[in-house]
């Protein structure tokens, strides 16, 4: 059927299963005295509760998602779409009314999920089509990871795509037959408009259902056939470890670090494997790949040079242009990567990055009563008076004139030289023209080289940069902050507790022990 996309050869089974993830930590030799107290961070200024309050005060009527706990679902609570959470009620209705299901899977800090919510699901005309022809279900991938895994595998099987939001159409018995990720309200980016897509799907379901069901069965058959595990279980062994190293070495990008040539994700699992490979075998190449990548990341725009911590990934190969959300598991795993890099290399630079990450988490992600929040959003509002008018990265971006206003001329000269700030902006890769005239802080030269160009000592440069970062950090704190996803996920908290505890063991900072204990 030409309307539907072809299935690639390799397909992974969507098997529904629930993974109960529990992070835990056992430390030997903790002191018997109570850990020192640390001051709790300020009450978050921008959470989903604030979002709901603003809408209710404006007289807007919510849908049934207002009863949910998930921040992602609550962000859709004022859509005109007749949303259901995943559950018996929605699935029963689809079967009783013989309607296909539209399933959207995302999470609260997902930029393209926000775009689809604002552009598509808030559109009354599109909502009318959705409500007439479909049973519409919304899932928070962090709340129901097994549902997310299942339909991400189905999406990848149908389209070769991965990413969020997952936008997938199902038969009433949950067989997927068409899907994608983000769909715009009007045709653009070589994508159909969502309204026209809905009409086409509804037509196919009404007039050509046998073809739809045949396609759904074909997809299901391929998925289930690829489910079986062939061959007996076996230990990894030296050969598997050797091939694992060769795989990373072959994918390594030597100029800027990392293991892809396009967009780049911090891959803590890769760092974990390679550092242990070096420790066990003395393979210096394994260590060098990790150290170089971690340093490029620390210098890049993926690193928040003012507030600490790391953004999710970059859309360019130089680590310079990030997708600006910050997620707790990334902070936890990268803190451990930098900590182990410090242990194996002895280079204090990596210890400094551990402190940078953990300082951010202590300040922004620590619940006053214990536990760690999940994430901060990629976007925020431009104007405190217009909290729902948001854009990607505006909390973190700078115009040169802003920097000049907050710093003295000598400070601005040094800061702009070190962080590549330009009058017309420094964002080289901007496919959607979001960052015109803006600057992302990133480093491309050593402090020594920059100091020589400025005609000052290295010590003076470091002093000026530290004072400039302090001033600009406080200036940035006056901006409307990104949304804080304040749910607390057990598995992610286990990762973060472990990172704080190990940092205490290695670096000896009692505040890290306190944070681990309170987590």
Beta strands, then each sheet from edge to edge (+ up, - down):
strand 1: 83-85
strand 2: 100-106
strand 3: 134-140
strand 4: 166-170
strand 5: 176-180
strand 6: 264-265
strand 7: 313-314
strand 8: 322-323
strand 9: 326-327
strand 10: 375-376
strand 11: 379-381
strand 12: 390-392
strand 13: 484-485
sheet 1: 1+ 3+ 2+ 4- 5+
sheet 2: 6+ 7- 8+
sheet 3: 9+ 10- 13+
sheet 4: 11+ 12-
end
